[in-house]
């Protein structure tokens, strides 16, 4: 595979001792997508916390990692977004095989498929073989979104409306942080209560699974619709790794080939609840001893 020469500035590979000493969960493969770096809705803090908590042999970036649509309308790139890029590049530099399958929001990178950006390979799609011998087709999924394919102007209109909803999501979670509450996605909650959105997701999943079956795969991994799920559709196992705008999820493969969705937002909520329980127990013990 042809490689683009890129070493990058030193700050891309600098991380503090705190990260180096942090205990990490080990996985064979991790799939993440729909990060939407370059947008206010990107939960870069949660993603960075996740990436600093894991190790893997292979990392698939399954599209919409950088939101080129949003960046065309105005530049937005806070330091935390640099930190996410830096962490991914450091993982690649340290031996993790990183494969980037562009989506519709980062479609400009489709002009570079077949090349590698330093230690990151850019592919139009991939076939992943699990530890237990199953073949999974890996693609972003916008190829099966009729709105994106046949009514591009409508897709951009929908993108603007979605951006407004995500801004509201930011305000809601800012208020939740003020009251000491963990992250919760208003946009995901509303989307799953809209019947037409649920019907669209079901049709999308079936179309992607059908394509994987025609390709002779045992399953398919995609993103695009921001809905993490593992579902059996006929002979095909459908996997969607979710997103880092609403649900903050990743799809992981364990050493034995078992696949699992990690809900990192739920994980952090559970950690926060545990800290509260520990603190309450400590207070009760201190009161009893006083």
C-alpha positions, 0 to 999 in steps of 0.5 A: 500500500502506498504511504503518504510521508507524514511524521507530524509535529511533536505535540501529536505524540506527547502524552502525560505520565498520567495516561502512561500509568493508567490501567487499560482494558485489552481488546482484540479489535475496537470499532468506533465511528461518527465522532464528528470532530470539528463540531460542538456536539462531539463528546471529545472528553468522553472519547479521550477518556475511553481511548486512554482506557483501552488497548487493542490490536486493531482499531477501525475508524468507521467514518465521519471521524472529522465533520467536513460538512460542519468545518466548511460552514465555519472553523471549530476545533478546540484543543480536546479535538487535537487530543483525540487525534493525538491519541489515535496517532500515538496508538498507531505509532505504538503498534495498533493497526489503524484502518480508516474507512471514510464516511459521508461527512469526511468524504474528502478522504475517499480521494485518498483510499488505498493510501496510508497516512503515516501509520493509518491506512485509508480504505473504502471498506474492509473485511475483518476476520474475527478470532472465531473465524467469521468474516465481517464487512466493515463500511460506514453505511451512507451508501445505503442512505437514500437521502444521502444518495438521491437527495443531497440537498435534503441531507444537508438540510437535515444536517442543519436541523440535527446541528440545532438539536445537538446544540440544545443537547449541549445546553441540557448537559451543561445544566446537568453538570451544574447540578452534578449529573452525568451526561445524558443525550436528549437528541438520542432520546427524542430520536428513538421516540420518533416513529419514522426515525425508528422505521428508517433505522430498521430499513437501513439495517436490513439493507446493509445486512442484505448487502453483506449477505450478497458479498458472502460475509457472515456479518457487517459492521457500520455506523452512520445512523448513530444507533449502536446495536447488535442484531441478527438479520437472517444469516447476517449479524448486524453490528452498529458501533454507534457514535460519540455525539449522542450515545458515546459507544464503541463496538469491541471484539474480545480475544475469543471473538465475542463482540460487545457494545461498550456504552461509555457514557453509561460506564461513566454514570455507573462510576459516578454512582459508585463514588456517591455510594462509597462516599455515603457509606464513608459518611455513615461509618464516620457518623456511627463512630463519632 
